[in-house]
Amino acid sequence: MTRMPDPTRPLKIGTRGSMLALAQAHETRDRLAAAHGLPPEAFEIVVIKTTGDRITDRPLKEIGGKGLFTREIEDALVSGDIDIAVHSMKDMPTLQPTGLLIDCLLPREDVRDAFVSPIHASIAELPAGAVVGSSSLRRRAQLAHRRPDLQLVEFRGNVQTRLRKLEEGVATASFLAMAGLSRLDMLHVARSPIDPAEMLPAVAQGAIGIERRAHDDSAAALLAPIHHQPTGDRIAAERAFLTRLDGSCQTPIAGLAEIRDGTLLLRGEILRPDGSAAISGHREGTLQDGPQMGADLAEELLGRAGAGFFDHL
Ligand SMILES: NCc1[nH]cc(CCC(=O)O)c1CC(=O)O
């Protein structure tokens, strides 16, 4: 039997507490309510603090480990404290803990990175030596590859914190996901979207995934109508690429799958952390080929990279 949520026993939606995470949880609730003709009170949003939220004064790569932004939320799912969990797929490890799965993806937002600066309009306009803030290994490597003359500084914190640091002059420019700005209604900040051909986004950037207990049939039935299959096909290809590369927080990896005329196109890139080398490639196939295309492309890039590609210099 499928149990639909009711106001006396609201369905608990787990999320991180950042403004962006809350916006994503609200979007999920609104889509569920609309799909099932339920009032918002049928859902309760439960905020969970993760290790990544708690430690804000150190670069993420020093804290290390996968699932920095997800572990506590998944624990709550396993223990039954929440019924479903809303995640930025970009932050999700490739493997879910035993007993949990993600088979519901919302329609994907803008996948592009944004160049954000109160002073300059684009990467090309940055003068030599300009200070750019980012704590993303991928964005740092991509920028260093293209502009080794720039100076990179660590730049952690949520979207609001990073924009404040720019205003304070801690850096001249930074990068944010367009998806985040869009979901926060902050497209008015000084930003220009970067074409993926210029800066390939992170795997799954802009995608929201909803995790549930594998054997929870009522959650499965509830989520099925809001799953967006084209996004699912794209994310399957990108995450297969990431899985084969065993992407750790120490490895700069970018990947993007798109659907054009019913064909799935996958682009991928791996870089040395200091930007001294970048290797990219692509695959084309049917919508069902994504997982195989992702694994194949990763294999090709690893082969071309050779042993020691990711070693630090
Ligand atoms: N790593 C943090 C994170 N996780 C997801 C997003 C943005 C939203 C998305 O890509 O879905 C961000 C912030 C950013 O990269 O600017």
PDBQT file of the ligand as one rigid body, heavy atoms in Angstrom, charges set to zero:
ROOT
HETATM    1  N1  LIG A 401      29.918  23.017  -3.677  1.00  0.00    +0.000 N 
HETATM    2  C1  LIG A 401      28.848  23.847  -3.204  1.00  0.00    +0.000 C 
HETATM    3  C2  LIG A 401      27.712  23.893  -4.138  1.00  0.00    +0.000 A 
HETATM    4  N2  LIG A 401      26.962  22.802  -4.378  1.00  0.00    +0.000 N 
HETATM    5  C3  LIG A 401      26.034  23.125  -5.333  1.00  0.00    +0.000 A 
HETATM    6  C4  LIG A 401      26.207  24.463  -5.665  1.00  0.00    +0.000 A 
HETATM    7  C5  LIG A 401      25.450  25.243  -6.651  1.00  0.00    +0.000 C 
HETATM    8  C6  LIG A 401      24.191  24.623  -7.172  1.00  0.00    +0.000 C 
HETATM    9  C7  LIG A 401      24.402  23.475  -8.104  1.00  0.00    +0.000 C 
HETATM   10  O1  LIG A 401      25.450  23.353  -8.769  1.00  0.00    +0.000 OA
HETATM   11  O2  LIG A 401      23.476  22.655  -8.186  1.00  0.00    +0.000 OA
HETATM   12  C8  LIG A 401      27.262  24.968  -4.891  1.00  0.00    +0.000 A 
HETATM   13  C9  LIG A 401      27.780  26.343  -4.882  1.00  0.00    +0.000 C 
HETATM   14  C10 LIG A 401      28.601  26.733  -6.104  1.00  0.00    +0.000 C 
HETATM   15  O3  LIG A 401      29.287  25.902  -6.685  1.00  0.00    +0.000 OA
HETATM   16  O4  LIG A 401      28.606  27.910  -6.457  1.00  0.00    +0.000 OA
ENDROOT
TORSDOF 0
